[in-house]
Amino acid sequence: MSNSSSISHFLLLALADRRQLQLLHFCLFLGISLAALLGNGLIISAVACGHHLHTPMFFFLLNLALTDLGSILTTVPKAMHNSLWDTRNISYKGCAAQVFLIAFFFLASELSLLTIMCYDRYVSICKPLHYGTLLGSRACAHMAAAAWASAFLYSLLHTANTFSLPLCHGNALGQFFCEIPHILKLSCSKSYLRELGLLAVSACLAFGCFMFIVFSYVQIFRAVLRIPSEQGRHKAFSTCLPHLAVLSLFLSTSIFAHLKPPSISSPSLDLALSVLYSVVAPALNPLIYSLRNQELKAAVWRLMTGWFQEH
């Protein structure tokens, strides 16, 4: 029996046993991470450089792209390193940092920003005359700052509480990155109930955001269907559908991964779901937004052609 003070490292879940499959996983992660870096980097550059994109919708999209980049860079590099060098180790401090960053970038800030973006679409379509007042530059800055600050506090609280628990059930984690539920399985103290309580409060807050989003989109679709012109309806839907697709991908994969029945749980399914919600979803977000938004596609195209002309 050991406790957390004697643990110097954790063992992450091996993606494969055969060397060929390990190298294949390395190549897949490399391709996904490069696609995520390119897609999110282009969105960030296009919004930052395109003055006509300095609107609330694109400002929050820029923040979402930063979150997706952070999520990818938190989990993928270590998984690539372990696959390439055939190892499972992650240091105690590295695991704590990974838990903090995953909770910060993926869980807290992603959901906060998606909720704010829903509010932006709601005001734009249902209360267009008040859009400039409710979503001015100062209001947008305050909402983004509140999202990042609350995510920081959320992550700090959960990370500090998780790593204050005594761990006496070994150091092997059933996940390819450090995740709070898998660390709690190593705890030998009933004080882990305190962390479960925090997770329950977090789930209630997430459910509140979900209900706000559902209510907002009911009002949005009712307003869109009352628009007399087909062109107006198409324009309204083109700004809402990408956000709705990203939101659905985020919620469906993460909720099913954490709340699926134990009867259908298996290591391979758990691994596939974790890759889907923590790696694939952040990499797909830029593509989803770019496919439907003509302004963003034009700005990205101008950015790319300008770069090629200069070089």
ZADO-1210 file (C-alpha; in nm, 4 decimals, padded with zeros to 6 digits):
<atoms>
<atom x="00.0000" y="00.0000" z="00.0000" code="MET" pos="1"/>
<atom x="00.1277" y="00.3413" z="-00.0900" code="SER" pos="2"/>
<atom x="-00.0023" y="00.6908" z="-00.0502" code="ASN" pos="3"/>
<atom x="00.0111" y="00.9966" z="-00.2734" code="SER" pos="4"/>
<atom x="00.3264" y="01.1290" z="-00.1066" code="SER" pos="5"/>
<atom x="00.5239" y="00.8251" z="-00.2293" code="SER" pos="6"/>
<atom x="00.3902" y="00.8336" z="-00.5871" code="ILE" pos="7"/>
<atom x="00.6412" y="00.9946" z="-00.8216" code="SER" pos="8"/>
<atom x="00.4621" y="00.9111" z="-01.1449" code="HIS" pos="9"/>
<atom x="00.1455" y="00.7615" z="-01.2908" code="PHE" pos="10"/>
<atom x="00.1029" y="00.4975" z="-01.5597" code="LEU" pos="11"/>
<atom x="-00.1273" y="00.5996" z="-01.8432" code="LEU" pos="12"/>
<atom x="-00.3323" y="00.3559" z="-02.0491" code="LEU" pos="13"/>
<atom x="-00.1321" y="00.2032" z="-02.3335" code="ALA" pos="14"/>
<atom x="-00.2946" y="00.2738" z="-02.6686" code="LEU" pos="15"/>
<atom x="-00.1608" y="-00.0516" z="-02.8150" code="ALA" pos="16"/>
<atom x="00.0702" y="-00.3413" z="-02.7332" code="ASP" pos="17"/>
<atom x="00.2191" y="-00.3985" z="-03.0779" code="ARG" pos="18"/>
<atom x="00.4909" y="-00.1643" z="-03.2005" code="ARG" pos="19"/>
<atom x="00.3304" y="-00.1166" z="-03.5425" code="GLN" pos="20"/>
<atom x="00.0026" y="-00.0059" z="-03.3852" code="LEU" pos="21"/>
<atom x="00.1867" y="00.2311" z="-03.1510" code="GLN" pos="22"/>
<atom x="00.3509" y="00.4008" z="-03.4491" code="LEU" pos="23"/>
<atom x="00.0152" y="00.4120" z="-03.6255" code="LEU" pos="24"/>
<atom x="-00.1393" y="00.5863" z="-03.3242" code="HIS" pos="25"/>
<atom x="00.1518" y="00.8306" z="-03.3234" code="PHE" pos="26"/>
<atom x="00.0901" y="00.9154" z="-03.6907" code="CYS" pos="27"/>
<atom x="-00.2861" y="00.9532" z="-03.6350" code="LEU" pos="28"/>
<atom x="-00.2354" y="01.1848" z="-03.3381" code="PHE" pos="29"/>
<atom x="00.0240" y="01.3808" z="-03.5336" code="LEU" pos="30"/>
<atom x="-00.2174" y="01.4279" z="-03.8249" code="GLY" pos="31"/>
<atom x="-00.5040" y="01.5322" z="-03.5966" code="ILE" pos="32"/>
<atom x="-00.2894" y="01.7749" z="-03.3991" code="SER" pos="33"/>
<atom x="-00.1475" y="01.9343" z="-03.7162" code="LEU" pos="34"/>
<atom x="-00.5008" y="01.9693" z="-03.8577" code="ALA" pos="35"/>
<atom x="-00.6170" y="02.1274" z="-03.5304" code="ALA" pos="36"/>
<atom x="-00.3202" y="02.3653" z="-03.5235" code="LEU" pos="37"/>
<atom x="-00.3788" y="02.4660" z="-03.8839" code="LEU" pos="38"/>
<atom x="-00.7562" y="02.5064" z="-03.8570" code="GLY" pos="39"/>
<atom x="-00.7683" y="02.6883" z="-03.5255" code="ASN" pos="40"/>
<atom x="-00.4595" y="02.8914" z="-03.6133" code="GLY" pos="41"/>
<atom x="-00.6206" y="03.0102" z="-03.9374" code="LEU" pos="42"/>
<atom x="-00.9393" y="03.1095" z="-03.7532" code="ILE" pos="43"/>
<atom x="-00.7427" y="03.3013" z="-03.4891" code="ILE" pos="44"/>
<atom x="-00.5310" y="03.4778" z="-03.7533" code="SER" pos="45"/>
<atom x="-00.8259" y="03.5555" z="-03.9803" code="ALA" pos="46"/>
<atom x="-01.0349" y="03.7045" z="-03.6991" code="VAL" pos="47"/>
<atom x="-00.7420" y="03.8971" z="-03.5534" code="ALA" pos="48"/>
<atom x="-00.6320" y="04.0399" z="-03.8904" code="CYS" pos="49"/>
<atom x="-00.9723" y="04.0899" z="-04.0544" code="GLY" pos="50"/>
<atom x="-01.1169" y="04.4155" z="-03.9224" code="HIS" pos="51"/>
<atom x="-01.4600" y="04.3349" z="-04.0698" code="HIS" pos="52"/>
<atom x="-01.4653" y="04.0247" z="-03.8454" code="LEU" pos="53"/>
<atom x="-01.4274" y="04.2275" z="-03.5265" code="HIS" pos="54"/>
<atom x="-01.7818" y="04.1455" z="-03.4167" code="THR" pos="55"/>
<atom x="-01.9041" y="03.9651" z="-03.1022" code="PRO" pos="56"/>
<atom x="-01.9698" y="03.6382" z="-03.2870" code="MET" pos="57"/>
<atom x="-01.6174" y="03.6158" z="-03.4271" code="PHE" pos="58"/>
<atom x="-01.4612" y="03.7449" z="-03.1062" code="PHE" pos="59"/>
<atom x="-01.6120" y="03.4531" z="-02.9155" code="PHE" pos="60"/>
<atom x="-01.5168" y="03.2170" z="-03.1998" code="LEU" pos="61"/>
<atom x="-01.1556" y="03.3311" z="-03.1590" code="LEU" pos="62"/>
<atom x="-01.1754" y="03.2485" z="-02.7876" code="ASN" pos="63"/>
<atom x="-01.3237" y="02.9079" z="-02.8698" code="LEU" pos="64"/>
<atom x="-01.0382" y="02.8385" z="-03.1134" code="ALA" pos="65"/>
<atom x="-00.7879" y="02.9216" z="-02.8376" code="LEU" pos="66"/>
<atom x="-00.9693" y="02.6783" z="-02.6083" code="THR" pos="67"/>
<atom x="-00.9623" y="02.4020" z="-02.8686" code="ASP" pos="68"/>
<atom x="-00.5916" y="02.4556" z="-02.9270" code="LEU" pos="69"/>
<atom x="-00.5266" y="02.4368" z="-02.5535" code="GLY" pos="70"/>
<atom x="-00.7296" y="02.1169" z="-02.5247" code="SER" pos="71"/>
<atom x="-00.5381" y="01.9481" z="-02.8070" code="ILE" pos="72"/>
<atom x="-00.1965" y="02.0584" z="-02.6813" code="LEU" pos="73"/>
<atom x="-00.2752" y="01.9349" z="-02.3301" code="THR" pos="74"/>
<atom x="-00.3493" y="01.5711" z="-02.4173" code="THR" pos="75"/>
<atom x="-00.2009" y="01.4872" z="-02.7578" code="VAL" pos="76"/>
<atom x="00.1752" y="01.5620" z="-02.7191" code="PRO" pos="77"/>
<atom x="00.2143" y="01.3304" z="-02.4188" code="LYS" pos="78"/>
<atom x="00.0155" y="01.0553" z="-02.5936" code="ALA" pos="79"/>
<atom x="00.2368" y="01.0945" z="-02.9016" code="MET" pos="80"/>
<atom x="00.5508" y="01.0807" z="-02.6868" code="HIS" pos="81"/>
<atom x="00.4358" y="00.7638" z="-02.5109" code="ASN" pos="82"/>
<atom x="00.3408" y="00.5929" z="-02.8382" code="SER" pos="83"/>
<atom x="00.6685" y="00.6842" z="-03.0054" code="LEU" pos="84"/>
<atom x="00.8941" y="00.5808" z="-02.7161" code="TRP" pos="85"/>
<atom x="00.6815" y="00.2852" z="-02.5978" code="ASP" pos="86"/>
<atom x="00.6279" y="00.4176" z="-02.2465" code="THR" pos="87"/>
<atom x="00.3305" y="00.4894" z="-02.0187" code="ARG" pos="88"/>
<atom x="00.4882" y="00.7184" z="-01.7595" code="ASN" pos="89"/>
<atom x="00.3749" y="01.0676" z="-01.6680" code="ILE" pos="90"/>
<atom x="00.5230" y="01.2485" z="-01.3704" code="SER" pos="91"/>
<atom x="00.3130" y="01.3387" z="-01.0659" code="TYR" pos="92"/>
<atom x="00.3493" y="01.7105" z="-01.1373" code="LYS" pos="93"/>
<atom x="00.2860" y="01.6538" z="-01.5072" code="GLY" pos="94"/>
<atom x="-00.0341" y="01.4678" z="-01.4249" code="CYS" pos="95"/>
<atom x="-00.1491" y="01.7482" z="-01.1956" code="ALA" pos="96"/>
<atom x="-00.0759" y="02.0045" z="-01.4681" code="ALA" pos="97"/>
<atom x="-00.2674" y="01.7957" z="-01.7221" code="GLN" pos="98"/>
<atom x="-00.5704" y="01.7662" z="-01.4916" code="VAL" pos="99"/>
<atom x="-00.5691" y="02.1420" z="-01.4363" code="PHE" pos="100"/>
<atom x="-00.5366" y="02.2272" z="-01.8062" code="LEU" pos="101"/>
<atom x="-00.7971" y="01.9745" z="-01.9219" code="ILE" pos="102"/>
<atom x="-01.0482" y="02.1041" z="-01.6676" code="ALA" pos="103"/>
<atom x="-00.9543" y="02.4630" z="-01.7611" code="PHE" pos="104"/>
<atom x="-00.9505" y="02.4425" z="-02.1408" code="PHE" pos="105"/>
<atom x="-01.1894" y="02.1627" z="-02.2202" code="PHE" pos="106"/>
<atom x="-01.4498" y="02.1321" z="-01.9477" code="LEU" pos="107"/>
<atom x="-01.4980" y="02.4797" z="-01.8040" code="ALA" pos="108"/>
<atom x="-01.4006" y="02.7353" z="-02.0665" code="SER" pos="109"/>
<atom x="-01.5409" y="02.5351" z="-02.3618" code="GLU" pos="110"/>
<atom x="-01.8867" y="02.5050" z="-02.2074" code="LEU" pos="111"/>
<atom x="-01.8815" y="02.8670" z="-02.0863" code="SER" pos="112"/>
<atom x="-01.7873" y="02.9990" z="-02.4300" code="LEU" pos="113"/>
<atom x="-02.0430" y="02.7812" z="-02.6093" code="LEU" pos="114"/>
<atom x="-02.3114" y="02.9132" z="-02.3731" code="THR" pos="115"/>
<atom x="-02.2027" y="03.2741" z="-02.4348" code="ILE" pos="116"/>
<atom x="-02.2031" y="03.2120" z="-02.8104" code="MET" pos="117"/>
<atom x="-02.5581" y="03.0814" z="-02.7790" code="CYS" pos="118"/>
<atom x="-02.6551" y="03.4019" z="-02.5993" code="TYR" pos="119"/>
<atom x="-02.4921" y="03.6000" z="-02.8821" code="ASP" pos="120"/>
<atom x="-02.7034" y="03.4192" z="-03.1431" code="ARG" pos="121"/>
<atom x="-03.0162" y="03.4631" z="-02.9300" code="TYR" pos="122"/>
<atom x="-02.9704" y="03.8396" z="-02.8996" code="VAL" pos="123"/>
<atom x="-02.8736" y="03.8738" z="-03.2666" code="SER" pos="124"/>
<atom x="-03.1875" y="03.6997" z="-03.3941" code="ILE" pos="125"/>
<atom x="-03.4490" y="03.7551" z="-03.1231" code="CYS" pos="126"/>
<atom x="-03.3476" y="04.1051" z="-03.0033" code="LYS" pos="127"/>
<atom x="-03.1601" y="04.2626" z="-03.2969" code="PRO" pos="128"/>
<atom x="-03.2444" y="04.6204" z="-03.1956" code="LEU" pos="129"/>
<atom x="-03.0690" y="04.5695" z="-02.8601" code="HIS" pos="130"/>
<atom x="-02.7677" y="04.3853" z="-03.0025" code="TYR" pos="131"/>
<atom x="-02.5299" y="04.6822" z="-02.9856" code="GLY" pos="132"/>
<atom x="-02.6324" y="04.7575" z="-02.6277" code="THR" pos="133"/>
<atom x="-02.6298" y="04.4045" z="-02.4871" code="LEU" pos="134"/>
<atom x="-02.3193" y="04.2902" z="-02.6746" code="LEU" pos="135"/>
<atom x="-02.0968" y="04.5941" z="-02.7003" code="GLY" pos="136"/>
<atom x="-01.7201" y="04.5582" z="-02.6986" code="SER" pos="137"/>
<atom x="-01.6964" y="04.6111" z="-02.3226" code="ARG" pos="138"/>
<atom x="-01.9742" y="04.3602" z="-02.2505" code="ALA" pos="139"/>
<atom x="-01.8059" y="04.1006" z="-02.4753" code="CYS" pos="140"/>
<atom x="-01.4707" y="04.1542" z="-02.3036" code="ALA" pos="141"/>
<atom x="-01.6340" y="04.1164" z="-01.9623" code="HIS" pos="142"/>
<atom x="-01.8124" y="03.7939" z="-02.0635" code="MET" pos="143"/>
<atom x="-01.4954" y="03.6420" z="-02.2086" code="ALA" pos="144"/>
<atom x="-01.2965" y="03.7433" z="-01.8991" code="ALA" pos="145"/>
<atom x="-01.5653" y="03.5926" z="-01.6746" code="ALA" pos="146"/>
<atom x="-01.5531" y="03.2660" z="-01.8727" code="ALA" pos="147"/>
<atom x="-01.1744" y="03.2381" z="-01.8440" code="TRP" pos="148"/>
<atom x="-01.1671" y="03.3454" z="-01.4774" code="ALA" pos="149"/>
<atom x="-01.4402" y="03.1009" z="-01.3736" code="SER" pos="150"/>
<atom x="-01.2648" y="02.8239" z="-01.5672" code="ALA" pos="151"/>
<atom x="-00.9386" y="02.9023" z="-01.3843" code="PHE" pos="152"/>
<atom x="-01.1051" y="02.8908" z="-01.0417" code="LEU" pos="153"/>
<atom x="-01.2957" y="02.5734" z="-01.1316" code="TYR" pos="154"/>
<atom x="-00.9776" y="02.3999" z="-01.2463" code="SER" pos="155"/>
<atom x="-00.7721" y="02.5179" z="-00.9501" code="LEU" pos="156"/>
<atom x="-01.0352" y="02.3977" z="-00.7019" code="LEU" pos="157"/>
<atom x="-01.0760" y="02.0523" z="-00.8577" code="HIS" pos="158"/>
<atom x="-00.7034" y="01.9969" z="-00.9120" code="THR" pos="159"/>
<atom x="-00.6082" y="02.0982" z="-00.5579" code="ALA" pos="160"/>
<atom x="-00.8838" y="01.8849" z="-00.4074" code="ASN" pos="161"/>
<atom x="-00.8065" y="01.5797" z="-00.6231" code="THR" pos="162"/>
<atom x="-00.4342" y="01.5765" z="-00.5489" code="PHE" pos="163"/>
<atom x="-00.4869" y="01.6327" z="-00.1766" code="SER" pos="164"/>
<atom x="-00.6504" y="01.2891" z="-00.1520" code="LEU" pos="165"/>
<atom x="-00.4437" y="00.9927" z="-00.0286" code="PRO" pos="166"/>
<atom x="-00.3863" y="00.7422" z="-00.3092" code="LEU" pos="167"/>
<atom x="-00.3224" y="00.3816" z="-00.2147" code="CYS" pos="168"/>
<atom x="-00.4550" y="00.1713" z="-00.5038" code="HIS" pos="169"/>
<atom x="-00.1457" y="00.1889" z="-00.7196" code="GLY" pos="170"/>
<atom x="-00.0644" y="00.4451" z="-00.9861" code="ASN" pos="171"/>
<atom x="-00.2165" y="00.2964" z="-01.3046" code="ALA" pos="172"/>
<atom x="-00.4808" y="00.5109" z="-01.4752" code="LEU" pos="173"/>
<atom x="-00.7330" y="00.3640" z="-01.7179" code="GLY" pos="174"/>
<atom x="-00.7053" y="00.6579" z="-01.9563" code="GLN" pos="175"/>
<atom x="-00.4448" y="00.7891" z="-02.2026" code="PHE" pos="176"/>
<atom x="-00.4391" y="01.1219" z="-02.0168" code="PHE" pos="177"/>
<atom x="-00.4837" y="01.2209" z="-01.6521" code="CYS" pos="178"/>
<atom x="-00.8530" y="01.2578" z="-01.5747" code="GLU" pos="179"/>
<atom x="-01.0155" y="01.3234" z="-01.2373" code="ILE" pos="180"/>
<atom x="-01.2543" y="01.0210" z="-01.2278" code="PRO" pos="181"/>
<atom x="-00.9671" y="00.7791" z="-01.2946" code="HIS" pos="182"/>
<atom x="-00.7490" y="00.9378" z="-01.0255" code="ILE" pos="183"/>
<atom x="-01.0375" y="00.9132" z="-00.7762" code="LEU" pos="184"/>
<atom x="-01.0438" y="00.5360" z="-00.8347" code="LYS" pos="185"/>
<atom x="-00.6965" y="00.5225" z="-00.6788" code="LEU" pos="186"/>
<atom x="-00.8095" y="00.6953" z="-00.3585" code="SER" pos="187"/>
<atom x="-00.8312" y="00.4958" z="-00.0380" code="CYS" pos="188"/>
<atom x="-01.0053" y="00.7628" z="00.1678" code="SER" pos="189"/>
<atom x="-01.3704" y="00.8523" z="00.2036" code="LYS" pos="190"/>
<atom x="-01.2641" y="01.2118" z="00.1526" code="SER" pos="191"/>
<atom x="-01.3005" y="01.1411" z="-00.2194" code="TYR" pos="192"/>
<atom x="-01.6713" y="01.2017" z="-00.1560" code="LEU" pos="193"/>
<atom x="-01.5791" y="01.5700" z="-00.1271" code="ARG" pos="194"/>
<atom x="-01.4507" y="01.5651" z="-00.4852" code="GLU" pos="195"/>
<atom x="-01.7563" y="01.3732" z="-00.5989" code="LEU" pos="196"/>
<atom x="-01.9649" y="01.6476" z="-00.4392" code="GLY" pos="197"/>
<atom x="-01.7740" y="01.9098" z="-00.6359" code="LEU" pos="198"/>
<atom x="-01.8265" y="01.7090" z="-00.9535" code="LEU" pos="199"/>
<atom x="-02.1989" y="01.6900" z="-00.8755" code="ALA" pos="200"/>
<atom x="-02.2150" y="02.0687" z="-00.8345" code="VAL" pos="201"/>
<atom x="-02.0276" y="02.1056" z="-01.1618" code="SER" pos="202"/>
<atom x="-02.2752" y="01.8712" z="-01.3303" code="ALA" pos="203"/>
<atom x="-02.5645" y="02.0855" z="-01.2013" code="CYS" pos="204"/>
<atom x="-02.4005" y="02.4011" z="-01.3390" code="LEU" pos="205"/>
<atom x="-02.3416" y="02.2259" z="-01.6715" code="ALA" pos="206"/>
<atom x="-02.7061" y="02.1173" z="-01.6750" code="PHE" pos="207"/>
<atom x="-02.8071" y="02.4787" z="-01.6114" code="GLY" pos="208"/>
<atom x="-02.6011" y="02.5901" z="-01.9123" code="CYS" pos="209"/>
<atom x="-02.7598" y="02.3125" z="-02.1178" code="PHE" pos="210"/>
<atom x="-03.1125" y="02.4217" z="-02.0252" code="MET" pos="211"/>
<atom x="-03.0280" y="02.7836" z="-02.1071" code="PHE" pos="212"/>
<atom x="-02.8988" y="02.6730" z="-02.4473" code="ILE" pos="213"/>
<atom x="-03.2099" y="02.4641" z="-02.5172" code="VAL" pos="214"/>
<atom x="-03.4411" y="02.7500" z="-02.4180" code="PHE" pos="215"/>
<atom x="-03.2419" y="02.9964" z="-02.6301" code="SER" pos="216"/>
<atom x="-03.2506" y="02.7774" z="-02.9399" code="TYR" pos="217"/>
<atom x="-03.6245" y="02.7185" z="-02.9054" code="VAL" pos="218"/>
<atom x="-03.6695" y="03.0976" z="-02.9125" code="GLN" pos="219"/>
<atom x="-03.4170" y="03.1316" z="-03.1982" code="ILE" pos="220"/>
<atom x="-03.5898" y="02.8766" z="-03.4220" code="PHE" pos="221"/>
<atom x="-03.9302" y="03.0288" z="-03.3511" code="ARG" pos="222"/>
<atom x="-03.7958" y="03.3701" z="-03.4525" code="ALA" pos="223"/>
<atom x="-03.6214" y="03.2361" z="-03.7638" code="VAL" pos="224"/>
<atom x="-03.9320" y="03.0579" z="-03.8877" code="LEU" pos="225"/>
<atom x="-04.1227" y="03.3889" z="-03.8647" code="ARG" pos="226"/>
<atom x="-03.8759" y="03.5616" z="-04.1030" code="ILE" pos="227"/>
<atom x="-04.0725" y="03.6183" z="-04.4263" code="PRO" pos="228"/>
<atom x="-03.7881" y="03.5943" z="-04.6795" code="SER" pos="229"/>
<atom x="-03.6150" y="03.2671" z="-04.7580" code="GLU" pos="230"/>
<atom x="-03.2819" y="03.4480" z="-04.7893" code="GLN" pos="231"/>
<atom x="-03.3213" y="03.5910" z="-04.4393" code="GLY" pos="232"/>
<atom x="-03.3996" y="03.2495" z="-04.2945" code="ARG" pos="233"/>
<atom x="-03.1003" y="03.0981" z="-04.4725" code="HIS" pos="234"/>
<atom x="-02.8664" y="03.3672" z="-04.3368" code="LYS" pos="235"/>
<atom x="-02.9961" y="03.3205" z="-03.9837" code="ALA" pos="236"/>
<atom x="-02.9609" y="02.9431" z="-04.0019" code="PHE" pos="237"/>
<atom x="-02.6087" y="02.9722" z="-04.1473" code="SER" pos="238"/>
<atom x="-02.4916" y="03.1533" z="-03.8328" code="THR" pos="239"/>
<atom x="-02.6700" y="02.9189" z="-03.5905" code="CYS" pos="240"/>
<atom x="-02.6140" y="02.5731" z="-03.7380" code="LEU" pos="241"/>
<atom x="-02.2324" y="02.5659" z="-03.6985" code="PRO" pos="242"/>
<atom x="-02.2629" y="02.6602" z="-03.3314" code="HIS" pos="243"/>
<atom x="-02.5366" y="02.4018" z="-03.2826" code="LEU" pos="244"/>
<atom x="-02.3250" y="02.1336" z="-03.4533" code="ALA" pos="245"/>
<atom x="-02.0184" y="02.2100" z="-03.2401" code="VAL" pos="246"/>
<atom x="-02.2329" y="02.2164" z="-02.9269" code="LEU" pos="247"/>
<atom x="-02.3988" y="01.8844" z="-03.0120" code="SER" pos="248"/>
<atom x="-02.0634" y="01.7184" z="-03.0803" code="LEU" pos="249"/>
<atom x="-01.9177" y="01.8467" z="-02.7536" code="PHE" pos="250"/>
<atom x="-02.2161" y="01.7541" z="-02.5356" code="LEU" pos="251"/>
<atom x="-02.3011" y="01.4179" z="-02.6918" code="SER" pos="252"/>
<atom x="-01.9480" y="01.2776" z="-02.6791" code="THR" pos="253"/>
<atom x="-01.8536" y="01.4080" z="-02.3341" code="SER" pos="254"/>
<atom x="-02.1872" y="01.3197" z="-02.1692" code="ILE" pos="255"/>
<atom x="-02.1961" y="00.9689" z="-02.3146" code="PHE" pos="256"/>
<atom x="-01.8318" y="00.9110" z="-02.2205" code="ALA" pos="257"/>
<atom x="-01.8935" y="00.9957" z="-01.8548" code="HIS" pos="258"/>
<atom x="-02.2547" y="00.8818" z="-01.8044" code="LEU" pos="259"/>
<atom x="-02.2773" y="00.5635" z="-02.0135" code="LYS" pos="260"/>
<atom x="-02.4095" y="00.2529" z="-01.8333" code="PRO" pos="261"/>
<atom x="-02.1375" y="00.0327" z="-01.6773" code="PRO" pos="262"/>
<atom x="-02.2856" y="-00.2670" z="-01.8606" code="SER" pos="263"/>
<atom x="-02.1601" y="-00.1381" z="-02.1976" code="ILE" pos="264"/>
<atom x="-01.8287" y="-00.0085" z="-02.0666" code="SER" pos="265"/>
<atom x="-01.5060" y="-00.1608" z="-02.1967" code="SER" pos="266"/>
<atom x="-01.1448" y="-00.0372" z="-02.2229" code="PRO" pos="267"/>
<atom x="-01.1634" y="-00.0094" z="-02.6030" code="SER" pos="268"/>
<atom x="-01.4955" y="00.1797" z="-02.5955" code="LEU" pos="269"/>
<atom x="-01.3738" y="00.4113" z="-02.3187" code="ASP" pos="270"/>
<atom x="-01.0571" y="00.4845" z="-02.5161" code="LEU" pos="271"/>
<atom x="-01.2486" y="00.5509" z="-02.8384" code="ALA" pos="272"/>
<atom x="-01.4908" y="00.7876" z="-02.6634" code="LEU" pos="273"/>
<atom x="-01.2124" y="00.9754" z="-02.4846" code="SER" pos="274"/>
<atom x="-01.0268" y="01.0280" z="-02.8132" code="VAL" pos="275"/>
<atom x="-01.3505" y="01.1407" z="-02.9755" code="LEU" pos="276"/>
<atom x="-01.4451" y="01.4064" z="-02.7198" code="TYR" pos="277"/>
<atom x="-01.0986" y="01.5273" z="-02.6172" code="SER" pos="278"/>
<atom x="-00.9101" y="01.5149" z="-02.9483" code="VAL" pos="279"/>
<atom x="-01.1370" y="01.4778" z="-03.2523" code="VAL" pos="280"/>
<atom x="-01.4045" y="01.7277" z="-03.1449" code="ALA" pos="281"/>
<atom x="-01.1635" y="02.0231" z="-03.0909" code="PRO" pos="282"/>
<atom x="-00.9962" y="01.9417" z="-03.4231" code="ALA" pos="283"/>
<atom x="-01.3296" y="01.9376" z="-03.6122" code="LEU" pos="284"/>
<atom x="-01.4645" y="02.2647" z="-03.4722" code="ASN" pos="285"/>
<atom x="-01.2767" y="02.4913" z="-03.7203" code="PRO" pos="286"/>
<atom x="-01.3973" y="02.2808" z="-04.0132" code="LEU" pos="287"/>
<atom x="-01.7587" y="02.2924" z="-03.8933" code="ILE" pos="288"/>
<atom x="-01.7540" y="02.6714" z="-03.8602" code="TYR" pos="289"/>
<atom x="-01.5697" y="02.7292" z="-04.1862" code="SER" pos="290"/>
<atom x="-01.8046" y="02.5174" z="-04.3969" code="LEU" pos="291"/>
<atom x="-02.1156" y="02.7253" z="-04.3232" code="ARG" pos="292"/>
<atom x="-01.9811" y="03.0756" z="-04.2687" code="ASN" pos="293"/>
<atom x="-01.9078" y="03.2590" z="-04.5935" code="GLN" pos="294"/>
<atom x="-01.7414" y="03.5549" z="-04.4224" code="GLU" pos="295"/>
<atom x="-01.5010" y="03.3325" z="-04.2362" code="LEU" pos="296"/>
<atom x="-01.4211" y="03.1239" z="-04.5439" code="LYS" pos="297"/>
<atom x="-01.3474" y="03.4403" z="-04.7437" code="ALA" pos="298"/>
<atom x="-01.1248" y="03.5792" z="-04.4674" code="ALA" pos="299"/>
<atom x="-00.9302" y="03.2526" z="-04.4350" code="VAL" pos="300"/>
<atom x="-00.8886" y="03.2344" z="-04.8140" code="TRP" pos="301"/>
<atom x="-00.7576" y="03.5910" z="-04.8273" code="ARG" pos="302"/>
<atom x="-00.5175" y="03.5142" z="-04.5448" code="LEU" pos="303"/>
<atom x="-00.3834" y="03.2030" z="-04.7178" code="MET" pos="304"/>
<atom x="-00.3504" y="03.3601" z="-05.0641" code="THR" pos="305"/>
<atom x="-00.1810" y="03.6647" z="-04.9121" code="GLY" pos="306"/>
<atom x="00.0698" y="03.4420" z="-04.7347" code="TRP" pos="307"/>
<atom x="00.1489" y="03.2437" z="-05.0493" code="PHE" pos="308"/>
<atom x="00.1940" y="03.5634" z="-05.2513" code="GLN" pos="309"/>
<atom x="00.4404" y="03.6966" z="-04.9955" code="GLU" pos="310"/>
<atom x="00.6396" y="03.3722" z="-05.0046" code="HIS" pos="311"/>
</atoms>
